[in-house]
Amino acid sequence: MPLTQTHLASLIGATRESANKSLRAFRQKGWIQMRQGQILILDPDALRAQVSA
């Protein structure tokens, strides 16, 4: 599903900047991969745990 960073941020009630900060952290932890405007979820369990925390 194509989304802009701004739209993604608005869906989660965040600013674009804070959403990008989280995406960057998730990428560094190996939970997601970002390429060509897409986000590939590599570790859905880790992301679920983060949301539940």
Contacts in CASP RR format, 6 or more apart in sequence:
PFRMAT RR
TARGET T0000
AUTHOR 0000-0000-0000
METHOD contacts of the structure
MODEL  1
MPLTQTHLASLIGATRESANKSLRAFRQKGWIQMRQGQILILDPDALRAQ
VSA
3 11 0 8 1.000
5 16 0 8 1.000
5 19 0 8 1.000
5 20 0 8 1.000
6 16 0 8 1.000
8 19 0 8 1.000
9 15 0 8 1.000
9 16 0 8 1.000
9 18 0 8 1.000
9 19 0 8 1.000
9 20 0 8 1.000
12 19 0 8 1.000
14 22 0 8 1.000
23 32 0 8 1.000
23 34 0 8 1.000
23 39 0 8 1.000
26 32 0 8 1.000
26 47 0 8 1.000
26 50 0 8 1.000
27 33 0 8 1.000
27 34 0 8 1.000
29 43 0 8 1.000
29 46 0 8 1.000
30 42 0 8 1.000
30 43 0 8 1.000
31 41 0 8 1.000
31 42 0 8 1.000
31 43 0 8 1.000
31 46 0 8 1.000
31 47 0 8 1.000
31 50 0 8 1.000
32 39 0 8 1.000
32 40 0 8 1.000
32 41 0 8 1.000
32 42 0 8 1.000
32 43 0 8 1.000
32 47 0 8 1.000
33 39 0 8 1.000
33 40 0 8 1.000
33 42 0 8 1.000
34 40 0 8 1.000
41 47 0 8 1.000
END
